[in-house]
Amino acid sequence: MPGSLADLVAGIHHGIDADEAMCWVARLTEWDRYQGSAGIAAAADFVAGEAERAGLAGVEVLSFPADGRTTWWTFTAPSSWTPRAAHLSVPGRPALVDYPAQPYTLAAHSAAAHTEAPLVRAQDDGWPPGAVVLVPSAARLDAKLHARIRHERAIGFCVTTGPSRPEAAGRLELPGGSALFGFSVVPGQMDVLDRAHSRGERARVIVDVDTTPARMPVVVARTPARDADLSPSSSLSPDACLITAHLCHPAPGANDNASGVAAALAAGRVLAARPLRRPVRFLWAPEFVGLAAYVHRLVEEGGGPLPTMAVDLDMVGQDQRRCGGPLIVERSPEYLPHFANALVEACVRALPAAARSYSGAVGCDVWGWRSTPFVGASDHAVLADRAIGCPAVQLGHWPDRFNHSGADTLDKVDPQELRRSAAIAASAAAVVATAGAPEADRLAHLLTRWTARRMTACLPPDDDPLAATLLTRHARYGRDALDTLRPFGADPGVLDRQASFLDGLRHTLAAAWDDVPVERHGGPPLRRAWPGPFNLRALMGAVNESDRRWFSRRLAEDRGRFYASAMALAQSVDGVSGTADVVRTARLDAGIRWEPGFGERFLAAMAGAGWVKEGEGEGEGEGEWAEGGQGM
């Protein structure tokens, strides 16, 4: 990390070719990139070729089964399925729904069909066999309706994406090997179908798909090897950083996630030209399952060590003014103390300003960014899980009004936002790939400042009753994270002084509260009983029917909130803490306030599925840092 971090980030930002990255995005949007399809295979070959052209080494397209049966822990391989064409017509409207001309209209894993069928409404009594069911909203397409579809032998359904997204169809997904077909339609199309139903007309359906056995591709690459490994310590991973981006999703999928794929390629090009002490590795794979297959090979099959840290690029090219959300830096989780969070956020702050104030003294930008607690709704969750333990930061955007719809087109991607995201990831990776003792000392100071900002943010008037406890947790995180700099040769004296500063700051800030009782709930410790990284979809398949309905209802109410809550609760099961302490830790880490009983209800569902058990297990408790406010 020669010179200042600002100089490094500015140089890398200057080296990112935004026009080339946009060309990559445009090319990728031409393919339907379903996880076990001909489209993702073609996209993987394209990415591999561009990675080689960018100067990366060791480029390989790994091949994993796409048979719908093979598992890596609880992650199941996708089923082979390539859509060719689909049409839905009614008298007077011969091409009401036309896939692929209308993207996202065909539900993933739809069964082949070539038939005429009666139209029925979901609320009608007595459907005739072989009907196509008209469903007014995605919320109505629940387990109860699916059961009725099977019982009354309907062959497919149409569901409207609702008035909030009238311009394009939204994503629908059926289980692999489904005997049904599904169409996602906009409100105007549903109105036409509803009128046809009222007239007693039949629909003509053609669904042409290829289910020939295929493979699931995972593209890997690394920066070129140098003459010698200059790592200061053999305890460091040989890979400084892993940069990941998921390759899947239907066309066009420009921001989600062609932008992430292109940003990783752009980062690869600029890093391939730089002198690095340790290699940076790259991976492009189907979301969750592709990375799970790759990490399973590393961890369970002796395929190699994990990287020092990871940066996941998911939806990183959003045009903020059109799509509605800032750049999000989603931090690696609290149970993995590491300097990665502080480093990535510092790289964001060091980006060259696009404009200056009137006097030129202050940088002024019209784009925004935020850092958030760990959620784990993309590939980084696999790496950062307690079972794997690789610190992983995600870059992305939220909210995005065009996400998971046919309106996620090339015009929603901003080349300068794509450039910024690629520069952030490449800069963080470059720091880790070049760091020696002097750089480690500077990272220690950076980490301490970052931790201090988090600690002071807990001060009153924060009305969170757990704010004092959160102060303690942030202090502990920063102190423990300093130790992750030791393998780089950081000066022990520097680390000790930074740790002492955090101890003193903790004592000083704690005086802002009156005495806070120490919360020690006790109870039988909970331990993990599921294999590998947490997988909410697999858990939903394992719980009983009552719990599954509760999960589905909470997901329908607020998908993001429930997902983040589920992830936090699962990851807080550490083999040491009892139920009440698991709930409290998860509440702190997710930054979400739950209604009484929510956490206990979720953990009970996990226990009923055999995913959580009571009893001692491996884990780490809070130790001397468990006290609440002033009792330090």
Legacy VTK file of the C-alpha trace (Angstrom):
# vtk DataFile Version 3.0
C-alpha trace
ASCII
DATASET POLYDATA
POINTS 632 float
0.000 0.000 0.000
2.578 2.584 -1.125
1.622 6.189 -0.442
-1.770 7.092 0.920
-4.940 5.089 0.543
-6.423 8.021 -1.352
-3.611 7.815 -3.925
-4.127 4.068 -4.328
-7.890 4.371 -4.770
-7.525 7.303 -7.186
-5.036 5.379 -9.311
-7.220 2.282 -9.467
-10.347 4.343 -10.143
-8.531 6.038 -13.036
-7.540 2.630 -14.414
-11.111 1.274 -14.599
-12.459 1.399 -18.159
-16.158 2.134 -17.642
-16.957 1.858 -21.356
-15.466 -1.609 -21.544
-17.380 -2.640 -18.410
-20.632 -1.438 -19.975
-19.909 -3.514 -23.073
-19.573 -6.556 -20.820
-22.896 -5.759 -19.167
-24.587 -5.356 -22.549
-23.281 -8.702 -23.786
-24.378 -10.547 -20.657
-27.927 -9.198 -20.854
-28.415 -11.156 -24.088
-28.501 -14.498 -22.244
-31.078 -16.024 -19.938
-28.677 -17.134 -17.239
-30.705 -19.783 -15.412
-28.460 -21.823 -13.128
-28.482 -25.062 -15.133
-29.092 -23.759 -18.644
-27.418 -23.332 -22.005
-27.586 -19.576 -21.402
-25.442 -19.596 -18.275
-22.998 -21.971 -19.951
-22.556 -19.492 -22.814
-22.225 -16.600 -20.344
-19.595 -18.518 -18.362
-17.548 -19.176 -21.503
-17.782 -15.483 -22.368
-16.634 -14.408 -18.897
-13.744 -16.878 -18.966
-12.591 -15.519 -22.319
-12.798 -11.917 -21.120
-10.954 -12.786 -17.898
-8.072 -14.173 -19.953
-8.130 -11.107 -22.215
-8.002 -8.911 -19.106
-4.725 -10.539 -18.086
-5.952 -12.886 -15.367
-4.303 -16.266 -14.964
-5.524 -19.744 -14.082
-8.844 -19.116 -15.778
-11.031 -22.208 -15.672
-14.696 -23.056 -16.051
-15.397 -25.637 -13.347
-18.294 -27.983 -14.005
-20.735 -29.153 -11.337
-23.895 -31.254 -11.684
-27.188 -29.580 -12.585
-29.296 -32.627 -11.790
-31.591 -31.243 -9.066
-30.280 -33.918 -6.645
-26.611 -33.396 -5.806
-26.132 -31.447 -2.585
-23.347 -29.422 -1.027
-24.329 -29.302 2.630
-27.988 -28.158 2.396
-27.639 -26.485 -1.003
-29.165 -28.534 -3.820
-27.916 -28.447 -7.397
-30.217 -26.702 -9.881
-32.220 -28.708 -12.376
-31.244 -28.549 -16.029
-33.718 -26.240 -17.746
-33.315 -24.019 -20.796
-36.351 -22.064 -22.030
-36.666 -21.598 -25.784
-40.000 -19.848 -26.298
-43.427 -19.445 -24.717
-46.691 -17.919 -25.905
-50.058 -17.325 -24.313
-52.925 -16.122 -26.495
-56.706 -15.690 -26.373
-59.134 -15.025 -29.241
-58.486 -11.579 -30.649
-55.072 -11.342 -28.888
-52.907 -13.998 -30.569
-49.698 -12.917 -28.797
-50.777 -11.643 -25.406
-47.674 -13.064 -23.693
-44.612 -13.656 -25.844
-41.377 -14.946 -24.322
-38.484 -14.127 -24.833
-39.662 -10.880 -26.471
-41.288 -10.074 -23.109
-38.602 -11.018 -20.559
-39.422 -12.560 -17.187
-42.898 -13.591 -18.349
-42.165 -17.322 -18.210
-41.777 -18.813 -14.730
-38.463 -20.559 -14.196
-38.698 -24.372 -14.477
-42.063 -24.242 -16.242
-43.097 -27.543 -17.811
-43.444 -27.889 -21.578
-46.949 -27.406 -22.968
-48.775 -27.180 -26.297
-52.489 -27.016 -25.643
-55.731 -25.088 -25.416
-57.090 -24.735 -21.907
-60.041 -23.201 -20.051
-59.368 -20.104 -17.952
-60.489 -20.062 -14.314
-60.139 -17.536 -11.521
-58.351 -18.573 -8.325
-61.509 -17.810 -6.339
-63.848 -19.820 -8.623
-65.461 -23.024 -7.419
-65.128 -26.271 -9.313
-62.278 -25.818 -11.769
-62.401 -28.146 -14.793
-59.335 -30.391 -15.205
-56.554 -28.954 -17.331
-57.345 -25.315 -16.477
-55.088 -22.264 -16.410
-55.647 -20.419 -13.128
-55.738 -16.614 -13.042
-54.170 -15.406 -9.788
-54.685 -11.693 -8.983
-51.475 -11.190 -7.007
-48.296 -12.977 -6.014
-49.500 -12.930 -2.399
-52.368 -15.246 -3.384
-49.968 -17.779 -4.906
-49.432 -19.500 -1.578
-49.078 -23.109 -0.457
-52.848 -23.502 -0.126
-53.443 -22.443 -3.729
-50.617 -24.654 -4.980
-52.230 -27.602 -3.180
-55.550 -26.851 -4.844
-53.866 -26.565 -8.255
-52.465 -30.062 -7.786
-55.723 -31.489 -6.412
-57.932 -30.101 -9.196
-55.369 -30.970 -11.874
-54.803 -27.494 -13.270
-51.896 -27.381 -15.719
-50.618 -23.860 -15.083
-51.312 -20.366 -13.827
-50.942 -16.673 -14.630
-50.173 -14.229 -11.844
-50.027 -10.458 -12.018
-47.064 -8.596 -10.625
-49.402 -5.899 -9.310
-49.840 -2.163 -9.817
-46.521 -1.295 -8.159
-44.701 -2.591 -11.237
-47.024 -2.062 -14.220
-44.331 -1.726 -16.863
-42.673 -5.162 -16.722
-43.246 -8.693 -15.487
-41.682 -9.777 -12.201
-39.806 -12.957 -11.353
-41.610 -16.262 -10.817
-39.939 -19.532 -9.935
-41.283 -23.080 -9.806
-39.463 -26.055 -8.263
-37.138 -27.929 -10.580
-38.940 -30.712 -12.432
-42.342 -29.045 -11.978
-45.322 -30.427 -13.915
-46.832 -26.927 -14.127
-46.121 -23.878 -16.224
-46.493 -20.307 -15.025
-46.720 -16.877 -16.609
-45.943 -13.562 -14.944
-48.169 -10.867 -16.432
-48.676 -7.153 -15.929
-52.078 -5.790 -14.857
-53.179 -4.923 -18.396
-52.541 -8.468 -19.588
-54.431 -9.878 -16.618
-57.402 -7.661 -17.520
-57.457 -9.196 -21.030
-57.314 -12.713 -19.584
-60.061 -11.899 -17.092
-62.364 -10.651 -19.863
-61.630 -13.780 -21.881
-62.592 -15.860 -18.851
-65.866 -13.931 -18.528
-66.667 -14.766 -22.155
-65.892 -18.453 -21.588
-62.964 -18.379 -24.012
-60.031 -20.757 -23.927
-56.363 -19.837 -23.908
-53.780 -21.266 -26.248
-50.499 -22.094 -24.495
-47.146 -23.043 -25.993
-44.134 -23.573 -23.724
-40.991 -24.889 -25.399
-38.199 -25.858 -22.987
-35.118 -28.062 -23.085
-34.472 -30.281 -20.054
-31.516 -32.148 -21.550
-28.995 -32.792 -18.744
-26.617 -29.849 -18.460
-23.893 -28.711 -16.069
-23.587 -25.835 -13.610
-20.563 -23.656 -14.501
-18.326 -21.851 -12.015
-15.651 -19.571 -13.483
-12.450 -19.058 -11.475
-9.363 -16.935 -12.122
-6.561 -15.186 -10.248
-4.057 -12.414 -10.706
-0.766 -13.518 -12.319
1.802 -15.160 -10.054
4.948 -13.224 -9.154
8.512 -14.412 -8.712
8.259 -14.860 -4.967
5.677 -14.791 -2.220
6.614 -11.850 -0.029
4.070 -12.660 2.685
5.477 -11.691 6.093
3.959 -14.737 7.748
3.051 -18.260 6.712
-0.143 -17.917 8.761
-1.615 -15.738 6.008
-3.766 -17.350 3.355
-1.979 -17.510 0.001
-5.010 -15.731 -1.502
-5.248 -12.154 -0.310
-8.855 -11.670 -1.320
-11.668 -13.383 -3.206
-13.850 -11.151 -5.391
-17.158 -12.843 -6.219
-20.123 -12.023 -8.436
-23.116 -14.190 -9.223
-23.550 -14.994 -12.898
-27.177 -16.131 -12.865
-30.631 -14.538 -13.394
-32.947 -14.254 -16.388
-32.279 -11.783 -19.167
-31.827 -8.891 -19.170
-30.681 -8.758 -15.515
-28.475 -5.748 -16.241
-27.956 -4.494 -12.693
-28.757 -7.863 -11.090
-26.223 -9.129 -11.763
-24.504 -8.406 -15.049
-23.157 -5.283 -13.356
-21.461 -7.335 -10.634
-19.945 -9.718 -13.176
-18.608 -6.796 -15.221
-17.288 -4.954 -12.147
-15.347 -8.067 -11.103
-13.844 -8.311 -14.599
-12.914 -4.623 -14.462
-11.295 -5.127 -11.062
-9.441 -8.120 -12.465
-8.046 -6.128 -15.366
-6.661 -3.331 -13.193
-5.253 -5.724 -10.564
-3.631 -7.988 -13.169
-1.426 -5.042 -14.176
-0.278 -4.211 -10.625
2.611 -5.719 -8.636
1.027 -7.753 -5.830
2.670 -9.721 -3.043
-0.177 -12.212 -2.892
-2.732 -13.235 -5.510
-6.322 -12.030 -5.676
-8.802 -14.695 -6.757
-12.028 -14.204 -8.709
-15.148 -16.326 -8.926
-18.291 -16.034 -11.064
-20.966 -18.602 -10.219
-24.695 -19.227 -9.836
-25.841 -17.400 -6.720
-25.515 -19.313 -3.441
-25.390 -22.827 -4.894
-22.437 -22.222 -7.215
-20.328 -20.688 -4.476
-21.477 -23.389 -2.036
-20.245 -26.075 -4.459
-16.907 -24.296 -4.820
-16.411 -23.667 -1.082
-17.468 -27.255 -0.305
-14.649 -28.410 -2.562
-12.196 -26.201 -0.655
-13.361 -27.068 2.851
-14.602 -30.655 2.668
-12.578 -32.043 -0.233
-9.164 -30.493 0.406
-9.331 -28.146 -2.539
-7.248 -25.406 -0.951
-7.292 -22.733 1.771
-9.850 -19.974 2.150
-8.860 -16.403 1.257
-7.994 -13.799 3.868
-11.222 -11.923 3.081
-13.813 -11.542 0.331
-15.765 -8.813 -1.448
-19.056 -9.770 -3.090
-20.335 -7.648 -5.989
-24.114 -7.855 -6.364
-26.156 -5.154 -8.140
-23.308 -2.639 -8.181
-24.112 -0.586 -11.284
-27.413 1.021 -10.382
-28.262 4.429 -11.763
-29.176 5.860 -8.381
-31.482 8.586 -9.726
-33.533 6.162 -11.825
-33.525 3.126 -9.549
-33.898 4.823 -6.191
-31.173 3.505 -3.908
-27.647 4.359 -2.702
-24.580 2.147 -2.861
-24.727 -0.226 0.114
-21.654 -1.525 1.914
-23.011 -4.504 3.830
-20.558 -5.278 6.575
-19.129 -8.678 7.317
-20.881 -10.097 10.411
-20.088 -9.171 13.985
-19.033 -12.696 14.956
-16.056 -12.431 12.537
-13.917 -9.554 13.864
-11.686 -8.367 11.000
-10.258 -5.216 9.457
-12.158 -5.843 6.183
-15.166 -3.671 7.087
-13.048 -0.668 8.012
-10.888 -1.089 4.916
-13.756 -1.284 2.426
-15.533 1.719 3.941
-12.267 3.672 3.845
-11.923 2.843 0.149
-15.411 4.264 -0.460
-14.510 7.468 1.357
-11.263 7.742 -0.624
-12.973 7.712 -4.045
-12.123 10.841 -6.053
-14.885 13.426 -5.766
-16.811 13.990 -8.980
-17.101 17.703 -8.184
-15.863 20.281 -5.688
-17.566 22.952 -3.613
-17.584 26.578 -4.837
-14.234 27.245 -3.172
-12.831 23.864 -4.102
-12.182 23.019 -0.463
-14.738 20.230 -0.162
-15.577 17.337 -2.454
-19.206 17.302 -3.596
-20.952 14.282 -5.080
-24.529 13.655 -6.099
-24.286 9.921 -5.488
-24.831 8.384 -2.064
-23.711 5.400 -0.035
-24.566 3.770 3.285
-23.087 0.993 5.400
-25.450 -1.561 6.912
-25.271 -4.554 9.243
-24.792 -7.997 7.749
-27.888 -9.447 6.062
-26.482 -12.290 3.983
-28.923 -12.296 1.062
-26.247 -13.119 -1.507
-23.077 -15.148 -1.991
-21.123 -13.530 0.838
-23.382 -15.371 3.294
-21.804 -18.694 2.301
-18.286 -17.444 3.026
-19.104 -15.460 6.177
-21.116 -18.211 7.844
-19.759 -19.437 11.184
-19.131 -22.825 9.595
-16.743 -21.294 7.036
-15.448 -18.173 8.781
-14.194 -16.071 5.861
-14.895 -12.343 6.448
-16.935 -11.110 3.473
-18.201 -7.623 2.655
-20.899 -7.057 0.051
-21.295 -4.116 -2.291
-24.743 -3.581 -3.777
-27.658 -1.178 -4.096
-31.019 -1.024 -2.373
-33.780 -0.176 -2.894
-34.083 -0.830 -6.627
-37.527 -0.347 -8.149
-36.642 -2.474 -11.195
-35.091 -5.436 -9.377
-36.159 -8.951 -10.419
-38.199 -7.706 -13.347
-37.998 -7.395 -17.091
-37.338 -3.657 -16.611
-33.821 -4.326 -15.254
-32.346 -3.204 -18.571
-29.054 -1.683 -19.678
-30.347 1.875 -19.320
-30.668 1.319 -15.547
-26.881 0.912 -15.225
-24.685 3.975 -14.678
-21.143 3.486 -16.048
-19.668 5.772 -13.392
-21.362 3.851 -10.576
-20.029 0.646 -12.097
-16.571 2.222 -12.161
-16.807 3.273 -8.506
-17.881 -0.187 -7.367
-15.100 -1.908 -9.292
-12.568 0.550 -7.885
-13.702 -0.054 -4.294
-13.381 -3.828 -4.610
-10.063 -3.669 -6.451
-8.600 -1.140 -4.010
-9.484 -3.188 -0.935
-8.058 -6.314 -2.559
-4.892 -4.441 -3.558
-4.307 -3.284 0.012
-4.486 -6.839 1.343
-2.437 -8.206 -1.562
0.442 -5.761 -0.982
0.364 -5.201 2.775
3.485 -5.649 4.870
4.329 -4.404 8.341
4.120 -0.636 7.646
0.768 -1.023 5.880
-0.540 -3.217 8.699
0.310 -0.469 11.203
-1.636 2.060 9.114
-4.552 -0.345 8.895
-4.504 -0.593 12.694
-5.000 3.164 12.990
-7.719 3.090 10.324
-9.520 0.264 12.134
-9.347 2.108 15.451
-10.864 5.278 13.970
-13.632 3.236 12.335
-14.380 1.465 15.610
-14.417 4.730 17.525
-17.036 6.142 15.144
-19.221 3.089 15.692
-18.851 3.368 19.457
-19.719 7.079 19.643
-22.793 6.458 17.465
-24.234 4.483 20.398
-24.361 7.531 22.669
-27.630 9.081 23.857
-30.063 10.325 22.596
-30.111 6.886 20.944
-33.350 5.472 22.376
-32.359 1.848 21.920
-32.443 0.203 25.356
-29.565 -2.022 24.259
-27.351 0.892 23.160
-24.995 0.490 26.108
-24.631 -3.207 25.357
-24.014 -2.389 21.697
-21.210 -0.015 22.720
-19.527 -2.898 24.498
-20.004 -5.186 21.501
-18.511 -2.665 19.079
-15.522 -2.139 21.350
-14.917 -5.866 21.562
-15.170 -6.223 17.783
-12.556 -3.540 17.154
-10.184 -4.888 19.777
-10.398 -8.429 18.409
-10.141 -7.214 14.813
-6.745 -5.656 15.587
-5.405 -9.174 16.053
-6.160 -10.011 12.404
-3.338 -7.626 11.446
-0.664 -9.581 13.321
0.002 -12.031 10.451
0.897 -9.067 8.233
3.712 -8.140 10.606
1.990 -5.298 12.437
4.042 -3.808 15.275
2.779 -5.380 18.546
3.317 -2.062 20.268
1.069 -0.289 17.770
-1.636 -2.890 18.227
-1.392 -2.706 22.011
-1.689 1.096 21.978
-4.743 0.980 19.706
-6.355 -1.662 21.922
-5.672 0.462 25.008
-7.234 3.466 23.302
-10.412 1.486 22.596
-10.502 0.247 26.194
-10.237 3.812 27.459
-12.829 5.115 25.047
-15.187 2.370 26.119
-14.840 3.328 29.770
-15.313 7.022 28.979
-18.382 6.602 26.796
-20.015 4.199 29.233
-20.287 7.061 31.715
-23.089 8.467 29.545
-25.430 5.872 31.022
-26.560 5.258 34.542
-25.823 1.828 35.886
-27.047 -0.748 33.410
-27.790 -4.193 34.821
-25.706 -6.967 33.393
-27.895 -9.303 31.351
-26.888 -12.888 31.972
-29.834 -15.037 31.024
-28.212 -18.436 31.149
-30.248 -21.447 30.118
-29.137 -24.490 28.146
-26.765 -23.483 25.340
-27.958 -23.877 21.765
-25.720 -25.450 19.165
-25.907 -25.799 15.415
-27.090 -29.173 14.112
-27.306 -28.410 10.393
-24.385 -29.019 8.015
-22.435 -26.197 6.447
-23.567 -22.593 5.906
-27.098 -21.587 6.872
-29.681 -21.928 4.101
-33.128 -20.448 4.794
-34.699 -22.170 1.804
-33.522 -25.557 3.049
-34.761 -24.784 6.555
-38.217 -23.963 5.177
-38.255 -27.403 3.601
-37.313 -29.015 6.924
-39.753 -27.336 9.342
-43.254 -28.645 10.006
-46.262 -27.363 8.070
-47.367 -24.916 10.758
-43.920 -23.336 10.963
-43.653 -23.270 7.167
-46.875 -21.282 6.955
-45.556 -18.868 9.596
-42.286 -18.445 7.676
-44.177 -17.839 4.423
-46.466 -15.295 6.041
-43.566 -13.349 7.526
-41.702 -13.419 4.211
-44.771 -12.070 2.431
-45.109 -9.265 4.984
-41.502 -8.058 4.687
-39.086 -10.332 2.887
-35.907 -8.420 3.655
-36.658 -7.970 7.343
-37.526 -11.616 7.856
-34.519 -12.858 5.905
-32.118 -10.647 7.874
-33.742 -11.706 11.150
-33.522 -15.391 10.264
-29.869 -15.082 9.289
-28.970 -13.182 12.460
-30.728 -15.682 14.715
-29.151 -18.693 13.008
-25.663 -17.189 13.104
-26.006 -16.274 16.783
-26.313 -19.950 17.705
-22.747 -20.410 18.943
-22.790 -23.491 21.179
-22.394 -21.361 24.311
-25.398 -19.024 24.530
-28.891 -19.964 25.641
-32.064 -18.937 23.833
-32.450 -15.498 25.434
-28.820 -14.580 24.797
-29.004 -15.826 21.199
-32.043 -13.612 20.624
-30.348 -10.603 22.224
-27.150 -11.059 20.199
-29.100 -11.471 16.969
-31.147 -8.382 17.756
-27.965 -6.351 18.280
-26.218 -7.655 15.164
-29.187 -7.246 12.814
-30.109 -3.820 14.165
-33.792 -4.808 14.064
-36.303 -4.528 16.891
-38.620 -7.522 17.009
-41.921 -7.946 18.733
-41.749 -10.051 21.923
-41.476 -13.745 21.209
-40.375 -13.497 17.568
-36.828 -14.780 18.113
-37.955 -17.544 20.435
-40.587 -18.630 17.894
-38.006 -18.850 15.120
-35.509 -20.802 17.218
-38.256 -23.203 18.295
-39.013 -23.869 14.631
-35.335 -24.588 14.016
-35.258 -26.944 16.994
-38.378 -28.729 15.763
-36.663 -29.314 12.416
-33.589 -30.715 14.161
-31.414 -27.802 13.044
-30.754 -26.563 16.600
-30.108 -28.690 19.647
-29.547 -27.975 23.308
-26.240 -28.859 24.875
-22.600 -27.878 24.908
-20.891 -27.385 21.577
-18.014 -25.543 20.018
-18.314 -21.774 20.096
-17.123 -18.659 21.808
-18.934 -16.741 24.484
-18.837 -13.087 25.377
-16.284 -13.599 28.151
-15.168 -10.446 29.959
-16.977 -8.310 27.394
-20.440 -9.601 28.279
-21.308 -6.853 30.744
-23.758 -4.152 29.784
-23.124 -0.468 30.406
-20.918 0.895 33.157
-19.906 -2.221 35.021
-16.543 -2.519 33.275
LINES 1 633
632 0 1 2 3 4 5 6 7 8 9 10 11 12 13 14 15 16 17 18 19 20 21 22 23 24 25 26 27 28 29 30 31 32 33 34 35 36 37 38 39 40 41 42 43 44 45 46 47 48 49 50 51 52 53 54 55 56 57 58 59 60 61 62 63 64 65 66 67 68 69 70 71 72 73 74 75 76 77 78 79 80 81 82 83 84 85 86 87 88 89 90 91 92 93 94 95 96 97 98 99 100 101 102 103 104 105 106 107 108 109 110 111 112 113 114 115 116 117 118 119 120 121 122 123 124 125 126 127 128 129 130 131 132 133 134 135 136 137 138 139 140 141 142 143 144 145 146 147 148 149 150 151 152 153 154 155 156 157 158 159 160 161 162 163 164 165 166 167 168 169 170 171 172 173 174 175 176 177 178 179 180 181 182 183 184 185 186 187 188 189 190 191 192 193 194 195 196 197 198 199 200 201 202 203 204 205 206 207 208 209 210 211 212 213 214 215 216 217 218 219 220 221 222 223 224 225 226 227 228 229 230 231 232 233 234 235 236 237 238 239 240 241 242 243 244 245 246 247 248 249 250 251 252 253 254 255 256 257 258 259 260 261 262 263 264 265 266 267 268 269 270 271 272 273 274 275 276 277 278 279 280 281 282 283 284 285 286 287 288 289 290 291 292 293 294 295 296 297 298 299 300 301 302 303 304 305 306 307 308 309 310 311 312 313 314 315 316 317 318 319 320 321 322 323 324 325 326 327 328 329 330 331 332 333 334 335 336 337 338 339 340 341 342 343 344 345 346 347 348 349 350 351 352 353 354 355 356 357 358 359 360 361 362 363 364 365 366 367 368 369 370 371 372 373 374 375 376 377 378 379 380 381 382 383 384 385 386 387 388 389 390 391 392 393 394 395 396 397 398 399 400 401 402 403 404 405 406 407 408 409 410 411 412 413 414 415 416 417 418 419 420 421 422 423 424 425 426 427 428 429 430 431 432 433 434 435 436 437 438 439 440 441 442 443 444 445 446 447 448 449 450 451 452 453 454 455 456 457 458 459 460 461 462 463 464 465 466 467 468 469 470 471 472 473 474 475 476 477 478 479 480 481 482 483 484 485 486 487 488 489 490 491 492 493 494 495 496 497 498 499 500 501 502 503 504 505 506 507 508 509 510 511 512 513 514 515 516 517 518 519 520 521 522 523 524 525 526 527 528 529 530 531 532 533 534 535 536 537 538 539 540 541 542 543 544 545 546 547 548 549 550 551 552 553 554 555 556 557 558 559 560 561 562 563 564 565 566 567 568 569 570 571 572 573 574 575 576 577 578 579 580 581 582 583 584 585 586 587 588 589 590 591 592 593 594 595 596 597 598 599 600 601 602 603 604 605 606 607 608 609 610 611 612 613 614 615 616 617 618 619 620 621 622 623 624 625 626 627 628 629 630 631
